[in-house]
Amino acid sequence: MTLRPARAGLAALFLGCAAMALPATAQDVTSQFQISAFKQAVAEAAADDESIGAFYRDRDYAPLFTGEADIERRAALLRALATADDHGLPSVRYDPAELTAAFAGAHSPRELGRVEVLAASMLAQFSRDLQSGATEPRKIDSGIVRDIPRRSPQALLTEFSRKDPALYFRSLMPRTPEYVRLMRGKLELEKTVAKGGWGPEVPAKALEPGQQGPAVVALRNRLIAMGYLTRSATQTYDATLERAVQTFQIDHGLTADGVAGPGTIAALNTSPVKRLESVIVAMERERWLNRPRGERHVLVNIPNFTAQIIDNGKVTFETRSVVGKNVPDQRTPEFSDTMEHMVINPTWNVPRSIATKEYLPLFQRNPNAAGHLKLIDSRGRVVPRGAVNFRAYNARNFPFAIKQPPSNSNALGLVKFMFPNKWNIYLHDTPSKSLFQREVRAFSHGCIRLADPFDFAYALLARQTDDPKGAFHSRLRTGAESMVKLDVQVPVHLIYRTAFTQARGHMNYRDDIYGRDARIWNALAEMGVKLRGVES
């Protein structure tokens, strides 16, 4: 790598051989002229980015990358930029070859000033992308309402100027075991793609234990290539093959019955290229959430249909969940907030959208329908159905609230867990228990229903009482609505991961139920993210 002008340093470049032959006074004038030219070039080049401009103004335009003492910084920056593809980032934004050429081609103070700002711009862009993601999630999908903390170029450059360069870059990426394992999974998939994939697809709609033939051999070979089966010459769907199928099903969120039904065959035949896209998207999502999540926090993975309590990095509680339907206005959004309390024996305050879109038309057909619901006027009084002409109202002027009092049949069940937010999303019980037996559990209006809400409540209350079960049921037995504050509030993260890891074992994959990951991948691809090993 040749960094001839930058390595020579500003002093030698500014003065040059001719200047060195001048008298001292003339040399000083020339030096001041050259420095002024450098400063002016930096100011002009940074004019389009106020934050970068502010950084250089604060240091009186002293160089960060092109001075005699900046060799280590330049080298660290170029090394870091060369890792962009490892992180699934758009390397075209910060091409180290472009920057190397710019350094080598800078022969005058003005050229050095321009390359100084180019280096600063690349550092700031790469740092932000690695630390908090390259994309703007809200622009990709309206259901991704997560707040992404973005640091300014000035803050990033200031930190870089004060830190050991290598340590600075290491501090940027998410320091989570998940991110490290995703990077490892990405590398393994890239090797698989480069070798031609996992071999021929399984040419069958379904296969069962005991079957024989070419399709079973293809199933066997596919599982061997994926690492679920050791080398085998069997041509029969035997017990060993059945166990391998079960493990594969668990890793893909499928019913682990050992039968290769249509869903299992579809997952088996998904290409490593598609899986690689999912992993790269998962890495981007991990960067969006690159901040402390809380020693204790609740994690809901929407497409995995699970809710977990995480304590010091370990899952201490897990239950199945039901999430929002895949229709507009009912998909569960992605965001983080803080759980403050639970409500035992809750009243269901029917959301306005449900009241006007679902119940108003029902009442217009039959005023006495859904008799378990109460009509409430603006003064909080219960209004008899027979006193209302429902046909006189529409979604805009309907003047009533609709509530369902506490009961075993309440839509929220017997407990809800509140982390107040403007999307009115929370976790809750449900009387519709049968839905938890489904593989795909997207049936709600957006809130998250829990299969084991009482156990979830006990786990939360265990931090503030010696008898969490007794404390919960003493409130439950009254039948009256009761709020229980959490002594220590718990962060809640609603995430969406179609690819995720486990400490030991294979990558896990889930269906992209809302199509969000496909849109994120398209956005990354448009930015220039490439799949290594895949011909363009």
N, C-alpha and C positions, 0 to 999 in steps of 0.2 A: 504494500500500500504506500503510495507516494503522497505526502502532504508537504511538498517542498516549501511553498511560501509560508504556510502557517507554522511549519516547524522552524523556519528561519526566524520567525518572530516579527512583531510589528516594528521594532526598532530598526533592524537591518533593512526591512522593506521600505520603511518610510524614508530613511536617509539615502540608501543606495550608495554605489561606489563613487559617483560624482560628488554627492553631498559630503562624503567623508574627506574629500580633498579640499573642501572649502575652509576658510578661516572659522574659528569657533563661533563668532557672531553670526556669520552666514549660515553655519550649520544649525544654530538655534532657530533662526528664522525659518529655515527649510523644515526643521522638525515640527515647529508649531504649525506650519502650513499643512504638512502631511497629516498631523493629528486632527486638525480642524476638518480636513477633507474626510477623514475616517468618521468623525463624529457626525458630520453633515450627512454622509451616506447612510449611517445607521438610522438617523432620525428620519430620513426620507423613506428608507426601506420599511421602517416600523410604523409609518404613518397610517396604514390601514388597520393596525391593531393597537388600540390605545393601551392595553394592558402590557404588551411587550414594550411599547414606547415608554411607559411609566417606569418599567424595570430599568431601562438604560438611562433614563433621566436621573433616577435616584442614585446611580453609580457614576454619574458624570460621563456616561458613554464609555466607560472602561470596558475593554473586551472581556468576554467570558470564554470564547472558543478560539480566538485567533491570536492571542498573545503568546509571548515566549514561554510563559509558565502554564500554558493551557494544553500541553501535549496530552496529559493524562485524561483531561476532560474530553478532548476530541476523540481519543481512542475509546473511552468508555461509552460515549454517545454512539459511535459507529457500531461498536459491538452490540449495544442494546437494540439499535434499529434493525440489525441483522436477525434478531430473534422474533420479529413481528409475526412471521408465518407460524412459528411455534405456538403462538398464542391465538392463532386464528384471527389476527388483525389485518386490516387492509394495508399491506406493506407499500403499496404505491403512494400512500400519503407521506411516507418518510423513507424514501429509497436511499440506503446508505451509499450506493454507487453514485447517485446524483450528487450527494453531499461531498463525497470524496473527490469527484471531478471538480466540483465548485471550489473546494479548498485548493486543489492543485492548480486551478486556472486563475486564481486571484493574484494579480501581479502589482496592483496599485492600492493605495489606501481606500479609494472609493470601492474597488472590487472587494477588498477585505471587509469593508463595512456591510456590503450587501450579503456576503457569505456569512458574516456574523449573525445577521438577522435571519437568514435562511436556517442556520443551525439552531438558533433559538426557537424559531417557529416549529421546526421538526421535533425538537425536544419537548416543547409544550404540548404539541398535538399527540405525540406518542405517549407522553406521561399521562395525559388525561384519558386517552383510549385504554391504556393498560390499567389504570387505577379505577375508572368508573364506566368503561364501556365506550365503544366507538359510535353507537347508534343513539338516537333519541326515541325511547320506547313509545311515548305518547303519540309521536308522529307515525308510528308503525301500526299501532292498534289502540283504539280508544279504550279498551279494557285494561290496558297496562297503565295504571295511574300512579305507579311508583315514583316517589321523589328521588331523583338521582343527585347527590351532592357533587357539584363540579367545582374544581379549584381553578382559579384564574391562572393564565400564563405567567403573570407577575409573581404569584405565590409559588408556582412550581419552579420558575427560574431562580427565585430567591433561595428556595430550599436547596436546589441543585448547587448553587454557588457556595453554600455553607457546609455541604455534606461531602463525605467521601463519595466520589461518583459511582463506584460499584455498589456501595451500600444504598445509595439513593435509588437506583433502579430496582434493586431487590426489594425495597420497601413498598414499591408501587403495587405489585400484583396482589390479588387476594391471598392472604396468608391462612388459607384453610386447607385441611386435608382433601376436601372435595375438589378444589381447583387443581391441586397437584395430581390427584388420581385422574381427573378429566384430561389433563395434559398427557398423562401416560396412556390413557385410552385412545386419545387422538393419534399418538405416535403408532400404537399397535394397529389401529385401523388403516393408517396410511401405508404401513408395511403390507397389510392384507390386500389393500387396493392395488398396490404396486405389483404384487404377486399374481394378480388376476382374480382376487375375491375368494369366496368360499366354495367355488365349484358349481356344478349344475344345480339348478333349482329342483325342488321336489315336485315331480310331475303327477300330482294327485290332489284331489279336493279334500280328502280325508283318509287317514290310515289308523288302524286299530291293532292292538297287541294280538299276536298270532298270525298276522298276515305275512306273506312272502312276496318276492318279486322285485323287479327293477326299481319301483318307487320306494320300497323299503330300503334298498341299497343306497338310493340317492339320499334318503332321510339319514341313514347311518353315516354316509360320507359327509353330509352337511354338518351334522353334529360333531363329528371328529374334527373337521376344519375349524369349527367355532370353539373347540376346546371343551365340549360337554361330554365327550366320549373318547376313551383311549382307542388305539388301533384295534380293529376287529374285522374278521372276515365273515361275520354272520350275515345271512340273507333273510333272516327271520326277525320279525318284530318281537324280540324276546324280552325277558324281565330287565336285562341290563339296558337295553334300548329304551324301555318304558321309563326306567328311573331317570335316564338322561333327558327324556322328553319332559318329565315332571320338573326337573331342575330348570330347564329352559323356560317352562311355563311360569314358574315362580318369578324368574328374572324379567319376565315380560308382562307381569300383571294378569296372567291368564289362570283359569281354573286348573289346578294341578292334578288332573285326573289321569295323566299318562297317555291320553288318547290324542292323537294328532288330528284334531278337527280343523275346520276351515280357518278359524282364528289363529291357531297354532301354525298351520301351514303358511298362512299369509305372513306371519312374523318370521318364520324360518326363511322365507323367500325374499324378505326385504334385503336389499343390497347393502354391502358395506359402505358404499358411497352415501346412501341415504342416512345410514347410522353415523357416518362421519359428519354430515351436516348437522345432525341432532346434537352431537357432542360439541361442535364449535358454537352452536347457539347456546348450549348449556354453559359454556365458558363465558360467553358474553353476558348471560343472565347472572352468573356468579359475580362478574365485575360490577353489575348494577347494584348488587347488595354487599359491596365491599366496605363494610363497617361493622363494628361490634353488634352482635345480634342479641346479646344478653346472656349471662351465665345460665339463667333459666329462660327459655322462650318456647312459644308454641309455633310449630311449623306445619302449615297445611300445603301439601303438594296437590294442586287441583287435578291434573290428569292422572295422578296416582291414587286419587280418591282416599287419601289418608290424612289424619291429623295426629301429630306427635307432640309430646312434651320432651324438650331437650334440656338436660342438666349437664353443664360443663362438657358439652360436646358429645354426650351419650344419650341415646333414646331411652327414656325411663318409662314412657307410656305411649301406646299407639292404638288407634282405633280406626275402623273404616269410616268413610264419610260419603255423603251425597253432596254434589255441587250443582251449580246452575246449569239449566238446559242450554243447549247450543242454539239459542235463538236470540235475536236482538233484545237488549235490555234485561236479559236474564242470565247471561254468562257471568260467572263469578269474577270480579275484578282482581287485579294483583296490586297489593300495597302492603305497607307495614304500619302498625299502630300499637296501642298499648291496652291490654285488658285490665279494666279497673274493677269490675264487679260481676257477680252472677245474680240472676233473678230466678228464684224458686217459685213454682206455680205462676208462671208469667201470664199476663194478658197479651193476646195477639192484637196489636194495633195494625190493622190491615193497611199496607202501603197504598198511597193514593193511586198509583198506577194499576194495582190489582183491583182496588175498589171500583175504579171507573171502567177499566177494560174488561173485567171478568164478572164482577158482582152486579154492577148497574144494569147491564143487558139481561142478566138472570132475573133481577127484581122486576124489570120491565115486562118480562114474560110471565112471571109469577111472584107477586109481592111477598108471599109467604115462604119462598124458597130459602134454603140455608138458614133454618130457624135457629141454629146455634149462634148466629151472629147478631150483635146488637147495633142498632142505628143510633148514632149520637149526634146531637145538634151542636151548634157553636158555643152553647152555654154548658155543655157537658151533660145534658139531660137525655135519657133514653126516649126515643121517639117511636110510637107504635107504627108498625108497617102500614096498617090500614089507613093511617092519616096522611100518607104520602102518595102523591101522583108521580110515580117514577118516570113516566113518559114525558114529563115536563122538563126533565133534566138531561144533560149530556156531560161528556167528560170535562168540559170547561166550567160548567156552572153547578155541578153536583155539590150541595152545601153540607153534606153529612160526612162524619167519620164512621168507620165500621170497626167494631171491636169484637173479639171472642174472649169471654171470661175464662179464668183458669179452670182447667178440667183435664181428665185423662185423655180426652179427644182433641184437646187444643192443638192447633197446627204446630205450635212450638214445643209440644210435649210438656214436660214438667220442669224444665230448667233451660235457661239461655245464658250465654256467656258474652258479656258486653265489652267491646272496645270501640267506644263511640266514634263514628266517622260519617262523613257526608254522603256516603253511598248506602248507609243503613244496612251494612253487612255485619252479621254476628254468627256465632256458633250456637247450635241449639239441639235439643231433643226432638223427637218426632214420633207420632203414633204409627207412621207407615214403616214398620220394621222390615217388611219383606224386601224392600228395595236394596237393602244392604247385601243381599245374596247375589245380586247381579254383578257381572264383570265390569260393565260400564255403568257408572252411577251418576249420570248428569240429569237430574229430574227437578231440582228446586228452582225457585225464582231468583237465585243468586246467593242466598245465605248457605252456610255449611251445616248440614245435619250430621250428628254423630251417632254411631251405632252403640256406643257405651258412654252416654253422657254422665251417668251417676259416677262411674269409676273415674271419669275425667274430673268431675267435681271433687271427689275424694282426694285425688292427686294434688289438685290446686290447694285445697283446704289443709292438707297435711302439713303445710309450712306454717300454719297459724293456730292449730289446735291439736291436742293429743288424741282427740276422738273425731276425726273428720266425718266418718260415716254417721255417727250419732248426731253431730252438729247439723249435718245436712238433713237428716230425716226428721229431726225435731221441727224444722221449718216446714218440711214437705207435708207432714201429717196435719198441719193446720188447714191446708187447702187454700190458704190466703196468700196473695202475692207478697213476696218478701225479697228484699234486696240484701245481698251479702257482699260487703266490700272486701277486696283482697288487701291484706295488710301490706304486701309487697306486690306492686303491679307487675304484670308479665308482658313483655313484648310479644306481639303476634305478627308473623310473616306469612302472607298468602303468596305462595310462589307457584310457578308453572314450569315443571321440568319433565320433558319427555326423555331425557337421558340423565341418569344419575348413577353414582357409584356406591359400592359398599366396601367396607374395610378389607374384606377378603372375598374373592369370587369374581364373577363376571360383571360387566356393565349391565345396568338395568335400563330397559326402554319401555315407553308407554306411547299410546296413540296420541296424536296431536288433535285433541277433541274439538278445540275451537279454531284450529288452523293458525294459531298465533306464531308457532315456531317456524312454519313455512314462510310467513311474512317477514319474520326477523331474518331468516336465511337469505331471502331475496334481497332485503335491504343491505345485508353484509356483502352479498355477491356484487351488487351494484356499486358498492364502495371499492371493490377490488379484492375482496377476500377470495383466496383460491384454495382448491382442494389439491394438496400435493399427491402426486401419483395418478391424478386423473387428467387425461388429455383434454385440452381446451378446444 
